[in-house]
């Protein structure tokens, strides 16, 4: 069993190394993130366990985005598992989605993104949080605080989101929990098509 577990970890590491070393081809499609999260909520519940109080909320009339559905599924589930690991004694995990208008975005730190309209996914936990030093190392390849971690998860997520003209940001303080924010640009063409009087 130990050999099998080690082989699985090695296979996972090789997969992450390959993803990190090359520009992945994303299978993009138009997605409503609120619906996507609703679909994977049962999986998230099983992944985080009964000691975590899971709260999911989504804004009505959430804008459409163009993204790789499978990859975003993995990202959200992995962030939920990270949050679980930060709450070994239990806690609350909140997953929220909402629209960010251009006017609101202009008032925010742009994170290097072009000014525009985005759909925001927030994954917030009430766990142990991170120090400033830990936050500064989050997106450094191979840096991890987990015994079995590879230090590539968030690096790959950031790289993937950058190909969609989006990004990931983390807010956290020691003993005050963590909020991970994913920004993905609204798909204007899909939105206009769906709201057109001729849309069927």
C-alpha positions in Angstrom: 0.0 0.0 0.0 2.9 2.3 0.8 4.5 1.7 -2.6 1.1 2.3 -4.4 0.6 5.5 -2.5 4.1 6.7 -3.4 3.6 5.7 -7.1 0.3 7.7 -7.1 2.1 10.8 -5.6 4.8 10.4 -8.3 2.3 10.2 -11.1 0.5 13.3 -9.8 3.8 15.2 -9.5 4.8 14.3 -13.1 1.4 15.4 -14.3 1.8 18.8 -12.6 5.3 19.2 -13.9 4.1 18.6 -17.4 1.3 21.1 -16.9 3.8 23.6 -15.5 6.4 23.2 -18.2 4.1 23.6 -21.2 1.3 25.9 -22.3 -1.8 23.7 -21.8 -4.4 23.7 -24.5 -7.7 24.7 -22.8 -11.0 23.3 -24.0 -13.0 26.5 -23.6 -16.7 26.8 -23.6 -19.3 29.3 -22.4 -20.1 28.6 -18.8 -22.3 30.0 -16.0 -20.1 29.6 -13.0 -23.1 29.5 -10.5 -24.5 26.5 -12.3 -21.1 24.9 -12.5 -20.5 25.2 -8.7 -24.0 23.9 -8.0 -23.2 20.8 -10.0 -20.0 20.1 -8.0 -21.3 21.1 -4.6 -22.0 17.4 -3.6 -18.4 16.5 -4.6 -17.1 19.5 -2.5 -19.2 18.3 0.5 -17.7 14.8 0.3 -14.2 16.3 -0.1 -14.3 18.6 2.9 -16.1 16.2 5.3 -18.8 16.6 8.0 -16.7 18.9 10.3 -16.8 21.7 7.7 -19.9 23.8 7.4 -20.2 24.5 3.6 -22.1 27.6 2.5 -22.6 28.2 -1.2 -24.2 31.4 -2.6 -24.4 32.8 -6.1 -25.6 36.1 -7.5 -28.7 36.0 -9.6 -28.2 36.7 -13.3 -24.5 35.9 -13.1 -22.7 36.8 -16.3 -21.4 34.1 -18.7 -17.6 33.4 -19.0 -15.6 31.4 -21.5 -13.4 28.9 -19.7 -12.3 25.3 -19.5 -15.1 23.7 -17.4 -13.1 20.7 -16.4 -10.1 22.8 -15.2 -12.3 25.2 -13.3 -14.0 22.3 -11.6 -10.6 21.0 -10.4 -9.5 24.5 -9.3 -12.6 25.0 -7.1 -12.5 21.5 -5.6 -8.7 21.8 -4.9 -9.2 25.2 -3.2 -12.0 23.7 -1.0 -9.6 20.9 0.0 -6.9 23.4 0.8 -9.4 25.3 3.0 -10.4 22.0 4.7 -6.7 21.3 5.5 -6.5 24.8 7.1 -9.4 23.9 9.4 -8.4 20.6 11.1 -10.7 21.3 14.0 -13.6 22.2 11.7 -14.9 25.6 10.6 -16.9 27.3 7.8 -16.1 27.2 4.1 -18.0 29.8 2.0 -18.0 29.7 -1.8 -19.5 32.8 -3.4 -19.9 34.0 -7.0 -20.9 37.5 -8.2 -20.5 40.0 -11.0 -17.9 42.7 -10.8 -18.9 45.7 -12.9 -16.3 47.9 -14.7 -17.0 50.8 -12.3 -16.4 48.6 -9.2 -13.3 47.0 -10.8 -11.8 50.5 -11.4 -12.0 51.1 -7.6 -10.1 47.8 -6.9 -6.5 46.8 -7.1 -6.4 45.8 -10.8 -4.0 42.9 -10.1 -2.4 43.6 -13.5 -5.7 42.9 -15.3 -7.3 45.1 -18.0 -10.2 47.2 -16.7 -13.4 45.5 -17.6 -16.2 43.4 -16.2 -15.5 40.1 -14.4 -17.1 37.2 -12.7 -15.6 36.7 -9.3 -15.4 33.4 -7.4 -14.5 33.7 -3.7 -13.4 30.7 -1.6 -13.3 31.7 2.1 -12.3 29.7 5.1 -12.2 30.4 8.8 -8.9 28.5 9.2 -5.4 29.2 10.5 -4.6 31.8 7.8 -1.2 32.8 6.6 1.6 35.2 7.6 2.9 37.8 5.2 5.9 35.6 4.5 3.7 32.6 3.7 1.6 34.7 1.3 4.7 36.0 -0.5 5.7 32.4 -1.3 2.3 31.2 -2.5 3.0 31.4 -6.2 6.6 30.3 -6.1 7.1 26.9 -7.8 7.8 24.0 -5.5 7.2 26.0 -2.3 4.7 24.3 0.0 3.9 24.1 3.6 2.2 20.6 3.2 4.2 17.5 3.9 2.7 15.8 0.8 2.4 19.0 -1.3 4.2 19.7 -4.6 4.1 23.5 -4.5 2.7 23.6 -8.0 -1.0 23.7 -7.5 -1.5 27.5 -7.2 1.2 28.2 -9.7 -0.6 26.1 -12.3 -3.9 27.7 -11.4 -2.5 31.2 -11.9 -0.9 30.2 -15.2 -4.2 28.7 -16.5 -6.2 31.7 -15.5 -3.8 34.1 -17.2 -4.5 32.3 -20.5 -8.2 33.3 -20.0 -7.1 36.9 -19.2 -8.1 36.3 -15.6 -6.1 35.9 -12.3 -6.1 34.5 -8.8 -5.5 36.6 -5.6 -5.2 35.6 -2.0 -6.1 37.6 1.1 -5.1 36.1 4.4 -3.9 36.9 7.9 -2.5 34.6 10.6 -5.4 33.1 12.6 -8.0 35.1 10.7 -8.7 32.7 7.8 -8.1 33.0 4.0 -10.1 34.2 1.0 -9.0 33.1 -2.5 -10.5 35.2 -5.3 -10.7 34.1 -8.9 -11.4 36.7 -11.6 -12.6 35.6 -15.0 -13.6 38.2 -17.7 -17.2 38.2 -18.7 -17.9 36.8 -22.2 -19.6 39.8 -23.7 -20.4 38.1 -27.0 -22.2 35.2 -25.3 -24.0 37.6 -22.9 -25.3 39.7 -25.8 -26.4 36.6 -27.7 -28.3 35.2 -24.8 -30.1 38.4 -24.0 -30.9 39.2 -27.6 -34.7 39.1 -28.5 -33.8 36.6 -31.2 -32.1 34.2 -28.8 -33.8 30.8 -28.8 
